Amino acid sequence: MAFYRGPGGTGTGSVTTLPVQITEGGTGATSATDARTNLGLGTIATQNSTNVSITGGTVTGITDLTVADGGTGSSTAAGARANLLPSYTGNGSKVLSLNAGATDVEWTTNGSGSVTSVAATVPTGLSVAGSPITTSGTLAITYASGYAIPTTVKQSNWDDSYSFVAAFPSQTGESGKYLTTDGSTLSWATAGSGTVTSVAATVPTGFAISGSPITTSGTLAIAFDTGYALPTTASQGNWDTAYGWGDHAGAGYLTQSSTLEGGTY
């Protein structure tokens, strides 16, 4: 039989080993599957050109696939966006939105929607006039009756007051006690709980006192001094009557005719 000898041409001879080995120009196999395996052909060797499926692997050194061929036409993300989106030219600061027909995207001016009504609400303490605005106008926000924003000076004063009160110890269960300090800390103490070592008393002219001072326990005895006594209310009434008889600014006690017991003077 004739067989290929390589660059030297053709010739005749006998094939003694079957199947013909790769080194002898064969496939070393008797079936197509084994032949592909021996020749190192993968599954792509059995796929038609119109139905090729490639799984895994790396493709390098190829030209960027155009958008028409299912690619992005670019090897960078920025380039791909520029190729896939509407033209950037003349559309600075615009936003991407769906067109009216919902068939594609387009660049539109930000905030170009149509506003038909604008209203406003305010919290307690404020009031609003001019709401809603359906064409053009002004929303006028003012203080409600009885409300105002305190000045920074007032707020500072309030903060100072709060800080002062917050420094007080808890009042719970401290009824009837008084506030005291040890020079650095405030605390509540029971009224009269201090230690008294001596109690004395003084009196004005006309009185005398005994038992002063008291250093443990005792009684301060206050009495009239010699030659003194407390007049009764009846005596004081008589004195007031007698006082009304005379001109106390003049030299005499009686300056007008007065009827006394025994006659008229």
CYANA upper distance limits for C-alpha pairs under 8 A (distance plus 0.5 A):
  1 MET  CA     12 THR  CA      6.23
  1 MET  CA     13 GLY  CA      6.79
  1 MET  CA     14 SER  CA      7.32
  2 ALA  CA     10 THR  CA      7.31
  2 ALA  CA     11 GLY  CA      6.24
  2 ALA  CA     12 THR  CA      5.25
  2 ALA  CA     13 GLY  CA      7.42
  3 PHE  CA     10 THR  CA      6.73
  3 PHE  CA     11 GLY  CA      6.85
  3 PHE  CA     12 THR  CA      7.08
  3 PHE  CA     13 GLY  CA      8.28
  4 TYR  CA      9 GLY  CA      7.43
  4 TYR  CA     10 THR  CA      5.80
  4 TYR  CA     11 GLY  CA      7.64
  4 TYR  CA     25 GLY  CA      8.18
  5 ARG  CA      9 GLY  CA      6.37
  5 ARG  CA     10 THR  CA      6.07
  5 ARG  CA     11 GLY  CA      7.38
  6 GLY  CA     10 THR  CA      8.12
 15 VAL  CA     20 VAL  CA      8.37
 17 THR  CA     21 GLN  CA      8.43
 18 LEU  CA     28 GLY  CA      8.45
 19 PRO  CA     26 GLY  CA      7.90
 19 PRO  CA     27 THR  CA      8.07
 19 PRO  CA     28 GLY  CA      5.94
 19 PRO  CA     29 ALA  CA      6.30
 19 PRO  CA     30 THR  CA      6.82
 20 VAL  CA     24 GLU  CA      6.75
 20 VAL  CA     25 GLY  CA      7.45
 20 VAL  CA     26 GLY  CA      5.08
 20 VAL  CA     27 THR  CA      6.87
 20 VAL  CA     28 GLY  CA      5.86
 20 VAL  CA     29 ALA  CA      8.01
 21 GLN  CA     25 GLY  CA      6.98
 21 GLN  CA     26 GLY  CA      5.33
 21 GLN  CA     27 THR  CA      6.14
 21 GLN  CA     28 GLY  CA      4.62
 21 GLN  CA     29 ALA  CA      8.22
 22 ILE  CA     26 GLY  CA      4.99
 22 ILE  CA     27 THR  CA      5.41
 22 ILE  CA     28 GLY  CA      6.07
 27 THR  CA     35 ALA  CA      5.80
 27 THR  CA     38 ASN  CA      7.10
 27 THR  CA     39 LEU  CA      7.31
 28 GLY  CA     35 ALA  CA      7.16
 28 GLY  CA     38 ASN  CA      7.38
 29 ALA  CA     34 ASP  CA      6.03
 29 ALA  CA     35 ALA  CA      5.58
 29 ALA  CA     38 ASN  CA      7.96
 30 THR  CA     34 ASP  CA      7.54
 30 THR  CA     35 ALA  CA      7.60
 31 SER  CA     35 ALA  CA      6.53
 32 ALA  CA     36 ARG  CA      6.68
 33 THR  CA     37 THR  CA      6.82
 34 ASP  CA     38 ASN  CA      6.58
 35 ALA  CA     39 LEU  CA      6.58
 36 ARG  CA     40 GLY  CA      6.50
 36 ARG  CA     41 LEU  CA      5.43
 36 ARG  CA     42 GLY  CA      7.79
 36 ARG  CA     45 ALA  CA      8.45
 37 THR  CA     41 LEU  CA      6.42
 37 THR  CA     42 GLY  CA      7.95
 41 LEU  CA     45 ALA  CA      6.59
 43 THR  CA     47 GLN  CA      7.55
 44 ILE  CA     52 VAL  CA      7.63
 44 ILE  CA     53 SER  CA      8.08
 44 ILE  CA     54 ILE  CA      8.08
 47 GLN  CA     51 ASN  CA      6.88
 47 GLN  CA     52 VAL  CA      6.17
 47 GLN  CA     53 SER  CA      8.29
 48 ASN  CA     52 VAL  CA      6.77
 64 ASP  CA     71 GLY  CA      7.85
 64 ASP  CA     72 THR  CA      8.07
 64 ASP  CA     73 GLY  CA      5.84
 64 ASP  CA     74 SER  CA      6.27
 64 ASP  CA     75 SER  CA      6.96
 65 LEU  CA     69 ASP  CA      6.63
 65 LEU  CA     70 GLY  CA      7.44
 65 LEU  CA     71 GLY  CA      5.10
 65 LEU  CA     72 THR  CA      6.89
 65 LEU  CA     73 GLY  CA      5.70
 65 LEU  CA     74 SER  CA      7.99
 66 THR  CA     70 GLY  CA      7.06
 66 THR  CA     71 GLY  CA      5.51
 66 THR  CA     72 THR  CA      6.27
 66 THR  CA     73 GLY  CA      4.63
 66 THR  CA     74 SER  CA      8.28
 67 VAL  CA     71 GLY  CA      5.11
 67 VAL  CA     72 THR  CA      5.42
 67 VAL  CA     73 GLY  CA      6.06
 67 VAL  CA     83 ASN  CA      8.32
 67 VAL  CA     84 LEU  CA      8.23
 72 THR  CA     80 ALA  CA      5.65
 72 THR  CA     83 ASN  CA      7.08
 72 THR  CA     84 LEU  CA      7.33
 73 GLY  CA     79 GLY  CA      8.38
 73 GLY  CA     80 ALA  CA      7.09
 73 GLY  CA     83 ASN  CA      7.37
 74 SER  CA     79 GLY  CA      5.93
 74 SER  CA     80 ALA  CA      5.73
 74 SER  CA     83 ASN  CA      8.18
 75 SER  CA     79 GLY  CA      7.60
 75 SER  CA     80 ALA  CA      7.75
 76 THR  CA     80 ALA  CA      6.58
 77 ALA  CA     81 ARG  CA      6.73
 78 ALA  CA     82 ALA  CA      6.79
 79 GLY  CA     83 ASN  CA      6.70
 80 ALA  CA     84 LEU  CA      6.61
 81 ARG  CA     85 LEU  CA      6.29
 82 ALA  CA     86 PRO  CA      8.03
 82 ALA  CA     87 SER  CA      7.57
 82 ALA  CA     88 TYR  CA      7.79
 85 LEU  CA    105 VAL  CA      8.32
 86 PRO  CA    105 VAL  CA      7.93
 86 PRO  CA    106 GLU  CA      6.75
 86 PRO  CA    107 TRP  CA      7.78
 87 SER  CA     91 ASN  CA      8.35
 88 TYR  CA     92 GLY  CA      7.67
 91 ASN  CA    107 TRP  CA      7.10
 93 SER  CA    109 THR  CA      8.00
 93 SER  CA    110 ASN  CA      7.93
 94 LYS  CA    107 TRP  CA      6.26
 94 LYS  CA    108 THR  CA      5.84
 94 LYS  CA    109 THR  CA      5.29
 94 LYS  CA    110 ASN  CA      6.08
 95 VAL  CA    107 TRP  CA      5.91
 95 VAL  CA    108 THR  CA      5.88
 95 VAL  CA    109 THR  CA      6.80
 95 VAL  CA    110 ASN  CA      6.28
 96 LEU  CA    105 VAL  CA      6.99
 96 LEU  CA    106 GLU  CA      6.11
 96 LEU  CA    107 TRP  CA      5.22
 96 LEU  CA    108 THR  CA      6.83
 97 SER  CA    105 VAL  CA      5.94
 97 SER  CA    106 GLU  CA      6.06
 97 SER  CA    107 TRP  CA      6.80
 97 SER  CA    108 THR  CA      7.15
 98 LEU  CA    102 ALA  CA      6.29
 98 LEU  CA    103 THR  CA      7.96
 98 LEU  CA    104 ASP  CA      6.46
 98 LEU  CA    105 VAL  CA      4.91
 98 LEU  CA    106 GLU  CA      6.73
 99 ASN  CA    103 THR  CA      7.10
 99 ASN  CA    104 ASP  CA      6.34
 99 ASN  CA    105 VAL  CA      5.99
 99 ASN  CA    106 GLU  CA      6.55
108 THR  CA    112 SER  CA      8.10
116 THR  CA    134 THR  CA      6.06
116 THR  CA    135 THR  CA      7.56
117 SER  CA    132 PRO  CA      6.82
117 SER  CA    133 ILE  CA      6.03
117 SER  CA    134 THR  CA      4.84
117 SER  CA    135 THR  CA      7.77
118 VAL  CA    131 SER  CA      7.76
118 VAL  CA    132 PRO  CA      5.81
118 VAL  CA    133 ILE  CA      5.60
118 VAL  CA    134 THR  CA      6.98
119 ALA  CA    131 SER  CA      5.44
119 ALA  CA    132 PRO  CA      4.55
119 ALA  CA    133 ILE  CA      6.77
119 ALA  CA    139 LEU  CA      8.47
120 ALA  CA    128 VAL  CA      7.87
120 ALA  CA    131 SER  CA      6.66
120 ALA  CA    132 PRO  CA      7.48
120 ALA  CA    139 LEU  CA      7.91
121 THR  CA    128 VAL  CA      7.67
122 VAL  CA    126 LEU  CA      6.46
122 VAL  CA    127 SER  CA      6.90
122 VAL  CA    128 VAL  CA      7.40
123 PRO  CA    127 SER  CA      8.49
124 THR  CA    144 ALA  CA      8.40
125 GLY  CA    143 TYR  CA      6.47
125 GLY  CA    144 ALA  CA      5.55
125 GLY  CA    145 SER  CA      8.15
125 GLY  CA    146 GLY  CA      8.34
125 GLY  CA    147 TYR  CA      6.03
125 GLY  CA    148 ALA  CA      8.26
126 LEU  CA    141 ILE  CA      7.34
126 LEU  CA    142 THR  CA      6.20
126 LEU  CA    143 TYR  CA      4.89
126 LEU  CA    144 ALA  CA      5.20
126 LEU  CA    147 TYR  CA      8.14
127 SER  CA    141 ILE  CA      6.22
127 SER  CA    142 THR  CA      5.89
127 SER  CA    143 TYR  CA      6.40
127 SER  CA    144 ALA  CA      5.86
128 VAL  CA    139 LEU  CA      7.18
128 VAL  CA    140 ALA  CA      5.99
128 VAL  CA    141 ILE  CA      4.89
128 VAL  CA    142 THR  CA      6.82
129 ALA  CA    139 LEU  CA      6.45
129 ALA  CA    140 ALA  CA      5.55
129 ALA  CA    141 ILE  CA      6.98
130 GLY  CA    137 GLY  CA      7.73
130 GLY  CA    138 THR  CA      6.78
130 GLY  CA    139 LEU  CA      5.60
130 GLY  CA    140 ALA  CA      6.84
131 SER  CA    139 LEU  CA      6.57
132 PRO  CA    139 LEU  CA      8.44
133 ILE  CA    137 GLY  CA      6.52
133 ILE  CA    138 THR  CA      8.03
133 ILE  CA    139 LEU  CA      8.20
143 TYR  CA    147 TYR  CA      6.37
143 TYR  CA    148 ALA  CA      6.76
150 PRO  CA    154 LYS  CA      6.58
150 PRO  CA    155 GLN  CA      6.96
151 THR  CA    155 GLN  CA      6.82
152 THR  CA    156 SER  CA      6.56
153 VAL  CA    157 ASN  CA      6.79
154 LYS  CA    158 TRP  CA      6.65
155 GLN  CA    159 ASP  CA      6.62
156 SER  CA    160 ASP  CA      6.75
157 ASN  CA    161 SER  CA      6.75
158 TRP  CA    162 TYR  CA      6.57
159 ASP  CA    163 SER  CA      6.58
160 ASP  CA    164 PHE  CA      6.72
161 SER  CA    165 VAL  CA      6.73
162 TYR  CA    166 ALA  CA      6.36
163 SER  CA    167 ALA  CA      6.74
164 PHE  CA    168 PHE  CA      7.65
168 PHE  CA    186 LEU  CA      7.15
168 PHE  CA    187 SER  CA      8.22
169 PRO  CA    186 LEU  CA      7.15
169 PRO  CA    187 SER  CA      6.51
169 PRO  CA    188 TRP  CA      7.92
170 SER  CA    174 GLU  CA      8.50
171 GLN  CA    175 SER  CA      7.86
174 GLU  CA    188 TRP  CA      7.39
176 GLY  CA    190 THR  CA      7.76
176 GLY  CA    191 ALA  CA      7.75
177 LYS  CA    188 TRP  CA      6.35
177 LYS  CA    189 ALA  CA      5.84
177 LYS  CA    190 THR  CA      5.21
177 LYS  CA    191 ALA  CA      6.05
178 TYR  CA    188 TRP  CA      5.94
178 TYR  CA    189 ALA  CA      5.92
178 TYR  CA    190 THR  CA      6.95
178 TYR  CA    191 ALA  CA      6.65
179 LEU  CA    186 LEU  CA      7.25
179 LEU  CA    187 SER  CA      6.27
179 LEU  CA    188 TRP  CA      5.23
179 LEU  CA    189 ALA  CA      6.85
180 THR  CA    186 LEU  CA      6.24
180 THR  CA    187 SER  CA      5.99
180 THR  CA    188 TRP  CA      6.56
180 THR  CA    189 ALA  CA      7.07
181 THR  CA    185 THR  CA      5.98
181 THR  CA    186 LEU  CA      5.02
181 THR  CA    187 SER  CA      6.61
182 ASP  CA    186 LEU  CA      7.56
189 ALA  CA    193 SER  CA      8.08
197 THR  CA    215 THR  CA      6.00
197 THR  CA    216 THR  CA      7.53
198 SER  CA    213 PRO  CA      6.82
198 SER  CA    214 ILE  CA      6.04
198 SER  CA    215 THR  CA      4.80
198 SER  CA    216 THR  CA      7.77
199 VAL  CA    212 SER  CA      7.74
199 VAL  CA    213 PRO  CA      5.80
199 VAL  CA    214 ILE  CA      5.57
199 VAL  CA    215 THR  CA      6.93
200 ALA  CA    212 SER  CA      5.44
200 ALA  CA    213 PRO  CA      4.56
200 ALA  CA    214 ILE  CA      6.78
201 ALA  CA    209 ILE  CA      8.30
201 ALA  CA    212 SER  CA      6.76
201 ALA  CA    213 PRO  CA      7.54
201 ALA  CA    220 LEU  CA      8.04
202 THR  CA    209 ILE  CA      7.87
203 VAL  CA    207 PHE  CA      6.56
203 VAL  CA    208 ALA  CA      7.27
203 VAL  CA    209 ILE  CA      7.54
203 VAL  CA    222 ILE  CA      8.49
205 THR  CA    225 ASP  CA      8.43
206 GLY  CA    224 PHE  CA      6.35
206 GLY  CA    225 ASP  CA      5.56
206 GLY  CA    226 THR  CA      8.15
206 GLY  CA    227 GLY  CA      8.36
206 GLY  CA    228 TYR  CA      6.10
206 GLY  CA    229 ALA  CA      8.38
207 PHE  CA    222 ILE  CA      7.30
207 PHE  CA    223 ALA  CA      6.09
207 PHE  CA    224 PHE  CA      4.86
207 PHE  CA    225 ASP  CA      5.16
207 PHE  CA    228 TYR  CA      8.22
208 ALA  CA    222 ILE  CA      6.27
208 ALA  CA    223 ALA  CA      5.72
208 ALA  CA    224 PHE  CA      6.31
208 ALA  CA    225 ASP  CA      5.64
209 ILE  CA    220 LEU  CA      7.33
209 ILE  CA    221 ALA  CA      5.97
209 ILE  CA    222 ILE  CA      4.95
209 ILE  CA    223 ALA  CA      6.76
210 SER  CA    220 LEU  CA      6.52
210 SER  CA    221 ALA  CA      5.64
210 SER  CA    222 ILE  CA      7.13
211 GLY  CA    218 GLY  CA      7.69
211 GLY  CA    219 THR  CA      6.69
211 GLY  CA    220 LEU  CA      5.53
211 GLY  CA    221 ALA  CA      6.76
212 SER  CA    220 LEU  CA      6.52
213 PRO  CA    220 LEU  CA      8.39
214 ILE  CA    218 GLY  CA      6.50
214 ILE  CA    219 THR  CA      8.02
214 ILE  CA    220 LEU  CA      8.20
224 PHE  CA    228 TYR  CA      6.31
224 PHE  CA    229 ALA  CA      6.70
231 PRO  CA    235 SER  CA      6.68
231 PRO  CA    236 GLN  CA      7.17
232 THR  CA    236 GLN  CA      6.87
233 THR  CA    237 GLY  CA      6.69
234 ALA  CA    238 ASN  CA      6.94
235 SER  CA    239 TRP  CA      6.80
236 GLN  CA    240 ASP  CA      6.77
237 GLY  CA    241 THR  CA      6.92
238 ASN  CA    242 ALA  CA      6.77
239 TRP  CA    243 TYR  CA      6.51
240 ASP  CA    244 GLY  CA      6.95
241 THR  CA    245 TRP  CA      7.49
242 ALA  CA    246 GLY  CA      7.99
245 TRP  CA    253 TYR  CA      8.39
245 TRP  CA    254 LEU  CA      7.37
246 GLY  CA    252 GLY  CA      8.23
246 GLY  CA    253 TYR  CA      5.44
246 GLY  CA    254 LEU  CA      5.37
246 GLY  CA    255 THR  CA      7.01
247 ASP  CA    252 GLY  CA      7.72
247 ASP  CA    253 TYR  CA      6.67
247 ASP  CA    254 LEU  CA      7.15
247 ASP  CA    255 THR  CA      6.99
248 HIS  CA    252 GLY  CA      8.12
248 HIS  CA    253 TYR  CA      7.10
254 LEU  CA    258 SER  CA      8.32
257 SER  CA    264 THR  CA      7.38
257 SER  CA    265 TYR  CA      6.21
258 SER  CA    264 THR  CA      6.59
258 SER  CA    265 TYR  CA      6.45
259 THR  CA    263 GLY  CA      6.81
259 THR  CA    264 THR  CA      5.25
259 THR  CA    265 TYR  CA      7.27
260 LEU  CA    264 THR  CA      6.54
260 LEU  CA    265 TYR  CA      8.00
